[in-house]
Structures are given as C-alpha cells and as structure tokens.
Amino acid sequence: MPKIGIKARMRQAAENVLLSQAKPVRRLMLATGRERSPVLPEIVQIESTNICNAKCIFCPRDEMHRKQGIMSFELFTKIVDECAELGITHLRVHNYGEPFVDRKLVEKVRYAKQKGIKEVGMISNGSLITEQVARGMVEAGLDAINISVDASGKEVFESTRIGLKYDKIIANIERLVRIRAESGKRRPKLILSFVRQNNSADEQAFIEHWRKIADKIHITDLHNWGGTLHQRSDVNYPCYRPWLTFTVLWDGRVSLCCADFDGRTILGDMNTSTIKEIWNSEKYLAVRREHLESGGPDVCRACDLPRKDSPLWIQKLI
C-alpha cells in the first residue's frame, strides 16, 4: 500500500472529527437561538463584476446562467455608504468574476477607503494588472490582494488556467511588487494562492519560488462549488457564511455566498433595501434555521467549504 503523508493523515483526522461533531454542533446552535445572527455582518462582499477573462478547469463558468454585467458606481457607493454608516470595517470587491474587468474598480476602491472602510481586499487572477492599474491600486489604498497562481511553471499553469499566460501573470505580480516598493507603502498586502491538485512537487516548488516575494502564501484544497464540481460533501458542518458574510451580486441582489455562484438563493435586493433590513429579514433567518436543521438549501448541503474553514468560526459563534 502507498504511504500516506503526515499532512494527508492530519486532514483525514480533521474530517473525521467534523463528521462526528456536525450534528451536535448544529443542535447546540439551534438550542441556544443561534439561528439568529449578530445585528450586522462582519464582512460585506461586493461582486463588482461576474465577467471573467479566463476559463479555469476548477471553476464552473459553464454552469453560471445568470446575466453578466458590472455593478454601477452609484450602487457601489450606496452599499459602501451604508457600510461606513453602520461601522462595517471589512469589504471585499470580488465574488464570481475577475474584478479588474471593471474599469472603475480603482475608483471604487478609492471611494471605499475615503469613506473610512478599514480593510478593503480582493481576489484576482492577476492578468489585468497593468502599470496604470497597479499604481492606481497602491495609491487608492487597497489593503490586500490575493492573486490565484496555482502553479510553479508555465506548463501546469496554462493547462489549468485556460486563456491566461503564465509569463504575463508573473510580470504583473513583479510589477505590483516594484510599484509598491517605489511608493514606500506596505499595502496592498500580497497573497499568492495555490490550489492543491495532487501535485505536491509543484506545490513545494511554488512555495520556494514565492516565499520571499509574497507577504503570504495561501495553500488550499480544490472545492466543489456547492456540489457543482467533483463529489458532494457529506459533512454538513455549520458554515459561518450565513452568520458573518453579506454577499451582493453585481446587479444588487443579495445571494447566499460565493459558492452560490448562479444566485439560486436570493435573500434581498440592495437597490430597494438596506444591509440591515436584509440581514435581519425573515428570509435570512429562515435560511439560517434551515442550515442548522437540515444543512440548508441544496447548495449548502452539497458544499464542501465548511469542511475546510468553519470549525474555527463556529467556536466564535457558540
């Protein structure tokens, strides 16, 4: 039999713990009234656009049927104004798409920082970070950018991130690092991500290549996008997202979370309501209750994200 590495054994042990504790934790949260939530979300995630210039093999772009577009500046400022007024300090300007497709993104980030939002971050594939964009983001005050690289070399990268060029991405990252250094600033914090795909040698090469350049290296397992890709999850461990994050699609509709990429569970509309109204609505309460009673809507029951990150957040909730 092949040997199992210590990291794999640790991951398996963690999954076994989740399987044994999922139902008791859900019952405890129900018994203590935790289907309700804090009065306000901790993180507001704004989908500036759901358009993407790539077709990565681990992203279900073909399964997204909702209309594509870019959030208007007026709607964006409405949401940011509410965040500032309510004291919400963490804003994300990504969801399902490549944020830099939005040519007003620098202006939007600048507006959020001018309104006093403490932490503004984003995830990008890095392909559209031109000299102008890089300087704009540094000057606007972007706090963190997570660039998905996922490979240590050209062959693996271009076979998984279809439509993108490895050499261009590397040049864009190096440009951003140079411009940040020239400005004398320490922000945006540079995070480089690697999705683990049974390629441990490539993973180690990635870490060795970037560890002295990036502020942080983020290694994560492939996830199933609410059961759309790969196998469905069988853990049903409570997920923190219905309690702590508030996700606004580009057209203003509020969806369950990033895993609900097609907007199947809509909880409100920021064009006609406020963050506080939607967050504390009967719809949101019902979804949280369903999440604890039966694992939530289908996208939640099939999702494997709770397997990866919910235990630490659940400790905070209970």
N, C-alpha and C positions, 0 to 999 in steps of 0.2 A: 504493500500500500504506500502511496506517496506521503511524504512527510507534510504535516500542516504547520505553517509558521506560527510564531507566538502571537502576531497581530491578528491572524485569522482566528486563532483559538480564543483570543480576548473578545473579538467581535461576536463570535458564536455564543460565548458565555453571556455577553450583554443581551443578546437577543433572547436567550433562554430566560433571563431574569424578566425581560419585558413581557414575554408570553405568560409567565406565572403571575405577574403583578397587574396586568392590564385591567382585568375585571374588578379586582378590589379597589384599585385607584379610582376607576370610574364611579363605583358605588359610593366611595368616600366623598368624592366631589359632589355627587348628587345629594347625599345625606346632609352635607354642610352648606347646601344652597349655592354651590359654585357654578350652577348653570348661568347664574348672573355673573357679571364681569366688573372690572374697575369702571368707573364712570366714563373714562376716556381711554382710547387706545394708546399704547406706548409708542408704536411705530405707525406712521402713515406712509403707504407705498403708492406712488402715483405712476401709472403707466403713461409716460409721455407719448409713446407710440407702441403699436403692436406689429409694426412693419420690421422685417429683418432682411439683411442683405446676404444671409448665409442659409445653408440647409444642412445643419449638423445631423449626424446619424442618430444621436441620442436625444433629439428634440422633435416632438410630434407636430411639426408645422403643417403637415398634410391633414391633420385631424382638427385643425382650427378652422371653423366655418363662419365665425362672426366677422363682421365688416372690419376692414383695416383702415387705420387713419392716425392722425396726430392730434393730441389734445391742444385746444386753443389756448392762447396765452391768457385770455380772460378767465376761463375755467380754472386754469392752473393757479392764477393769483387768488381766485376766490378760495380755493382749498388751502393755500398757504396762509392767507389772511386768517382763516379760521384756526389753523394750527397755531399761529402766533398768538391769537387772542386767547386760546384755550390753554396755552402753555405746553403744547406738544413739541418736544425737542428733537425728535428723530424722524427724518424724512428720507425716503428712498425714491429715486426718479427712474425706476425701471420696473418691469414686470415680465411681459412676454413680447420681446422685440429687441432691436438694437437701438438704444436710446439716442445715439448720435445721428440717426436718420432724421431726427427732429433738429432742424437747423436753428431753432430758437432755444435749444437746450442750455447753452451758456448763459443766455439772458435769463432763463428761468431759474437756474441755479443762483445767479447773482441776486435775483429778486428774493429768493428764499433766505439767503444769507443776510441781505439787508433788512429783512423783517425779523431777524434775530433767531432763526432756526439754528440750534446748536450743532447738530450733526446732519449733514446732507451727503448721502452716499449713493453709489450706483454700481451696477454690473454691466460690463461691455465686452464685446468680442475684440475690441481694440483696433478694428480695421479702418475706422474713420477718424482716428486721432491725428489730424493734420497739425502743422505748425501753428496755425491760427487757432484751432480748437484747443490744443494743449495749452497755449498761452492764455486763452480765454478762461479755461477751467481753473488754472492756477490763480489768475487774477480775480476770478469770481469768488474764490474761497471754497471750492469743493473740498470736502473733508476726507473722502475716501473713494477710491475707485478699485473695483475688483475686476481684473481682466482675465477672461477664461482662455487659457492657452492649451492645457490638456495634453501637451506632448513636448518632448525634448528635441525633436527634429522634424525636418520638413516632410518626410515620407508619411509618418504617422499622423501628423497634423493635417495635411491636405487630404488624407484619405478619410478623416473623420469630420473635419470642419469644411464641408463642401462649399466651394465658392470663395474661400478665403486663401490668401497667400502667406505662407509662414514667414518669409523674409520681410514682407511688408509689416506684419504684426510686430516682429522683433524690432524693426527700425522705429516703429511708432512708440513702442514701450521705451526704448532708449532715448527717443526724442523727449518724451514726457519727463523722464528722469533728469535729463540735461536741463530742460527749461525750469523745472522746479529748483534745481540746484542754483541756476543762474539768478533766480528770483530771491534766493536767500530764505525761502519758505520751506517748511517741513510738511506741508499739505499740498495736494491730497496724499493721504497715506496710500501706498501702492500695495495691493494684494494681488497675487497671481494664483490662479486656481488650476487644479489638475483633477480631472475625473478619473478615478481608478477603474480600469477595464481589463483586469487580469494581465497587466503589463508592468510587473514590479521593477523590471530593469529600467524601463522608460521612466517610471516614477522616480527612481533614485537618481537617474541622470538629470531629470527636471529639477529636483531639489538641489543637486550640486551646482547646476548651471545658474540658478536664480537666487540662491540663498543670500548672497552678498549684495544683491541689487534690490530685491523686493523688501518691503517693510514686513511683509508676512506672506508665507506660502500656505495656501489652503488646499488640503487634500480631501476629497470627498468621494463617496461611492456613487455609482450610477443610480439614479432614482427613476421611478416608473411613471411619473407624471399622472398621478391619480389612477394608476392601473392601465393607462393607455399603452405604455411600452412595457415590455417584459412581464414578469409574473405579478399578480395581485398580491398585496400584503395580507398576512394573516395575523398581524399583531393587534391592531385596533387599540393601541395605546393612546390615551388622550393627547391631542395635538394642541400646542399652545396658541396657534394662529387665531382661532375664533375668539380668544380672550385678550390677545395683545396686539394684533396687527389689523390694519384697516386698509383694504386694497381698492383703489379707484382705477377703473379702466379708462382708456383714452377718451371715451365718449361720455364719461361722468358716472356711468353705472358702477355700483359697488358690488364686487364679487367676493366670493368666499376667501380666496387666497390665490397665490401664484400657481398652485397645482391645478386650479380650476381655470385653465388657460382659455377655454372656449366660453367662459361666462355662463355655465349651466345653472349656477345657483346665484341669483341676483338678489341682494338684500336692500337695495335702495338706489337713489339717483342723486348725485351731488348737484345736478342742475336745478333741482327743485327742493332739496332738503339740506340739512346741515349734518356735519360729522356727528354731533352729539345726538341728534334726533335718530339717525340711522343706527348708530352704535348701541343705543338703548331701546331700540324698537322691538316690538313683539316678534318680528321676523328673525332678528338676530338672536333673541332669547330662545326662540323655538329651535333654531339650528344648534345652539349650544346644548340645549336639553337633549335633542336627538343625538348629538355627538356623544353624550355621556350614556344615554340609554341603549343605543344600538350601534354606535360607531359613526353616526352622522349620515349625511347624504351619500350616495353611491361613490362619488369622487373621494370622499373621506375614508370610506370603508375599504376602498381598493388601494389607497395611497400608502407608500412606504416611508414617507418623510418622518412620521412620528418615531419610527424605529431608530432613526439617526439622532434626533435632536430634542425630543420632547421631555425625557426624564428630568433634565436639569430645570426646565421651565415649570414642569408640574410641581416640583419641590417648592418653587416660588409661589405657585397658586394655592397650594394647600397648607 
